[in-house]
Amino acid sequence: MTEVVITPLAEADLLGIWHYSFSNWGDRQADKYLFALETAIHGLADNPRLGRSIDHIRDGCRQFDYKMRIPAKATT
């Protein structure tokens, strides 16, 4: 199984997602959403080839969209 490593920058992003969710939908929904997101992230360890290839950004890199509410794209 592939190991999932959440970097400090990713951790800060997750915290920002929680704060955004909290300010819009309250703490219960923010907790629920973050738990589901972290579950999905760790679930990628079981199937790291989910999502689509974005090798143009970095070889071996994949994008997995999870309940996106705002259009986003990865940039280098």
C-alpha positions in Angstrom: 0.0 0.0 0.0 1.2 3.5 -0.8 1.9 5.8 2.1 0.0 9.1 2.2 2.2 12.0 3.5 0.4 15.3 4.3 2.9 18.0 4.1 2.8 21.1 6.4 1.6 23.2 3.4 -1.2 20.6 2.7 -2.1 20.6 6.4 -2.4 24.4 6.2 -4.7 24.0 3.1 -6.9 21.5 5.0 -7.1 24.0 7.9 -8.1 26.7 5.5 -10.8 24.5 4.1 -12.1 23.8 7.6 -12.2 27.5 8.4 -14.0 28.3 5.1 -16.5 25.6 5.8 -17.0 26.7 9.4 -17.6 30.3 8.4 -20.2 29.2 5.8 -21.9 26.2 7.3 -20.9 25.9 11.0 -18.5 23.7 13.0 -20.5 20.4 12.6 -20.5 20.6 8.8 -16.9 21.7 8.7 -15.9 18.7 10.9 -17.9 16.4 8.8 -16.5 17.7 5.5 -12.9 17.6 6.7 -13.3 14.1 8.0 -14.7 12.9 4.7 -12.0 14.7 2.8 -9.2 13.2 4.9 -10.8 9.8 4.5 -10.8 10.2 0.7 -7.1 11.4 0.8 -6.1 8.3 2.8 -8.2 6.1 0.6 -6.0 7.1 -2.3 -3.3 5.0 -0.7 -5.4 1.9 -1.6 -5.8 3.0 -5.2 -3.2 5.6 -6.1 -4.1 5.5 -9.8 -7.5 7.1 -9.2 -8.1 10.4 -10.9 -6.5 11.6 -14.1 -2.9 12.0 -15.1 -1.5 15.5 -14.9 2.0 14.5 -16.0 2.4 18.0 -17.7 2.7 19.4 -14.2 4.9 16.6 -12.8 5.7 13.0 -13.9 3.5 10.6 -12.1 1.2 13.3 -10.7 -2.5 12.7 -10.7 -5.5 14.9 -10.0 -8.5 13.6 -7.9 -11.4 15.9 -7.6 -13.3 15.6 -4.4 -16.7 17.5 -4.1 -15.3 20.6 -5.7 -17.5 23.6 -5.2 -15.1 26.2 -6.7 -13.3 25.7 -10.0 -9.6 25.1 -9.3 -6.5 24.1 -11.2 -3.0 23.1 -10.2 -0.2 25.5 -11.1 3.5 25.3 -10.8 
